[in-house]
Amino acid sequence: MNLRMVSPKSWGVVVLGVLALVIRLDERHIVSINDATQCTYVNYAGIGLGAIALLVGVVAAWEAATGLIAYHGVAKRVPTFAVIGIGATLGLFGLLKGFAIVMSPCSGIG
């Protein structure tokens, strides 16, 4: 598998997915009333970059599947779809992390 054959848009999906996991622009509120603690958390950077990574991943996959990018066979499509899959998975994980569905800093509070 030659990774030099992968489209630049596919590598962009990976970069956006990694940025969705690394960059934080978050908001956390902790409220305690009568020994009852409520915590809410939102990471806006994870939500935005994760959503953009998924959107660019869908566009890149559509271009590769429909032949808009001049591929000469399956040997060039397989690495592209593999890189898109990795980037989209990272973007989805960043999106879920942004909504505090996974790895929430509020999980031990309340």
C-alpha positions as CSV (number, residue, x, y, z in Angstrom):
1,M,0.0,0.0,0.0
2,N,1.6,3.3,-1.1
3,L,0.4,6.2,1.0
4,R,1.7,8.7,-1.6
5,M,-1.3,7.8,-3.8
6,V,-3.8,9.1,-1.2
7,S,-5.6,12.3,-2.0
8,P,-4.7,15.5,-0.1
9,K,-8.3,15.9,1.0
10,S,-8.0,12.5,2.7
11,W,-5.0,13.6,4.6
12,G,-6.9,16.8,5.5
13,V,-9.5,14.6,7.2
14,V,-6.8,13.0,9.4
15,V,-5.4,16.4,10.3
16,L,-8.9,17.7,11.2
17,G,-9.6,14.6,13.2
18,V,-6.4,14.9,15.2
19,L,-7.1,18.6,15.8
20,A,-10.6,17.8,17.1
21,L,-9.0,15.6,19.7
22,V,-6.1,18.0,20.7
23,I,-7.5,21.5,20.6
24,R,-9.8,22.5,23.5
25,L,-12.1,25.5,23.6
26,D,-14.4,24.3,26.4
27,E,-16.9,25.4,28.9
28,R,-17.6,23.6,32.2
29,H,-20.1,24.5,34.9
30,I,-20.3,22.8,38.3
31,V,-23.2,23.6,40.6
32,S,-23.5,22.2,44.1
33,I,-26.8,22.6,46.0
34,N,-27.4,20.6,49.3
35,D,-24.8,18.0,48.6
36,A,-26.1,17.5,45.0
37,T,-23.6,18.3,42.4
38,Q,-24.4,18.9,38.7
39,C,-21.7,19.3,36.1
40,T,-22.0,20.2,32.4
41,Y,-19.2,20.3,29.9
42,V,-19.0,21.3,26.2
43,N,-15.9,21.4,24.0
44,Y,-16.7,23.7,21.1
45,A,-13.5,23.0,19.2
46,G,-14.0,19.3,19.4
47,I,-17.6,19.7,18.1
48,G,-16.6,22.1,15.2
49,L,-13.5,20.3,14.1
50,G,-15.0,16.9,14.5
51,A,-18.0,17.9,12.4
52,I,-15.8,19.4,9.7
53,A,-13.6,16.3,9.6
54,L,-16.7,14.1,9.1
55,L,-18.0,16.4,6.4
56,V,-14.7,16.6,4.5
57,G,-14.4,12.8,4.9
58,V,-17.8,12.2,3.3
59,V,-16.8,14.5,0.4
60,A,-13.5,12.8,-0.1
61,A,-15.1,9.4,0.0
62,W,-17.7,10.5,-2.5
63,E,-15.1,11.8,-4.8
64,A,-13.1,8.6,-4.6
65,A,-16.1,6.4,-5.0
66,T,-17.6,8.2,-8.0
67,G,-14.3,8.6,-9.8
68,L,-14.1,12.4,-9.6
69,I,-10.4,11.9,-8.7
70,A,-8.7,10.0,-11.5
71,Y,-7.9,6.6,-9.9
72,H,-6.6,3.8,-12.1
73,G,-7.8,0.9,-10.0
74,V,-8.5,-0.5,-6.6
75,A,-4.9,-0.2,-5.6
76,K,-5.2,3.6,-5.3
77,R,-8.7,3.6,-3.8
78,V,-8.0,1.2,-0.9
79,P,-5.4,3.5,0.7
80,T,-7.6,6.5,0.2
81,F,-10.6,4.9,1.9
82,A,-8.3,3.6,4.7
83,V,-7.0,7.1,5.4
84,I,-10.5,8.6,5.2
85,G,-11.7,5.9,7.7
86,I,-9.0,6.7,10.2
87,G,-9.6,10.4,9.9
88,A,-13.4,10.1,10.1
89,T,-13.0,7.9,13.2
90,L,-10.8,10.5,14.9
91,G,-13.3,13.2,13.9
92,L,-16.2,11.2,15.3
93,F,-14.4,10.6,18.5
94,G,-13.6,14.4,18.8
95,L,-17.2,15.2,18.2
96,L,-18.4,12.7,20.9
97,K,-15.7,14.1,23.2
98,G,-17.0,17.6,22.5
99,F,-20.5,16.7,23.5
100,A,-19.1,14.9,26.7
101,I,-20.4,11.6,25.6
102,V,-16.9,10.0,25.9
103,M,-14.1,11.0,28.2
104,S,-16.1,13.6,30.0
105,P,-14.3,15.5,32.8
106,C,-17.7,15.5,34.6
107,S,-17.8,11.7,34.8
108,G,-16.5,11.5,38.3
109,I,-18.6,14.5,39.6
110,G,-22.1,14.1,40.8
